[in-house]
Amino acid sequence: MKRVFLLLFLLIFLYPVASGQLWKLRRYEIYGGVGTAQIFGDIGGFSIGENAWGFKDLIITQTRFNIKAGMRYRIVERVGICLDVNYGYLHASDAKGSNESRGYESITSIFEPVVKGEYYFLKNDAESSYRFIKGDRIISSLLARLDGYIYTGLGPTIFNVKPNEALEDRNMKTSGVALAIPVGLGFNYVFSPNSMIGFDFGLRYTTSDYIDGYTSQYSRRNDVYYFMTFVYTHKLKTTEKGLPTFRK
């Protein structure tokens, strides 16, 4: 009888510890996504007096696209590190802004490999459930399957600008490499032990004022752009040696 009580005691004590470590079985994740991109530079937009909150600069016709791919490693349960590779197009135009008569327009292609650190302020309960990991869909609550995180990082942004005739006559810088500092917010929904779908929004603060191909004496800040992306994530199993594997 004493052995039975001792066994029960050990199970009660060890179960929360074991459940809390289940996330280590899938520490690596690969992901990809598509979304929108927009730049806030020196071409287009409205003057500060006409646009106190900046909402008028969010013009749908100026929106272009981005695609992303990457890999995540969970250092601890609520902290991850990512290698993020993004490619996108940015469009800037004086149409529908405070400088319509100037007529500048440009299209910029961006290639951006960055390293990001993530902190999860919201963590799902699904990956702590043995039954869920084994394929039993016992967790139906939206919140119990939801991750929420914030991130920042650093990396180069390689840009190439195609100006229109009016802008080309200014003979400004049309390509180069700058540093990009991403700052953003994301959410993931766990719909299977190995898969998540999510949403990611991130501003990119840069060290260049030529991302849109133009700067002026009135420019006070470097160019900023954003990516808003819908992301699919696949979790990889972790081997006993701590390496990722594609085996089921």
Buried (B, 14 or more C-beta within 10 A) or exposed (E): EEEEEEEEEEEEEEEEEEBEEBBEBBBBBBBBBEBBBBBBBBBBBBEEEEBEEEEBBEBEEBBBBBBBBBBBBBEEBBEBBBBBBBBBBBBBBBBBBBBEEBBBBBBBBBBBBBEBBBEBEEBBBBBBBEEBBEEEEEBEEEEBBBBBBBBBBEBBBBBEBBBBEEBBEEEBBBEEEBBBBBBBBBBBBBEEBBBBBBBBBBBBBBBBBBBBBBBEEEEEEBBBBBBBBEBBBBBBBBEEEEEBEEEE
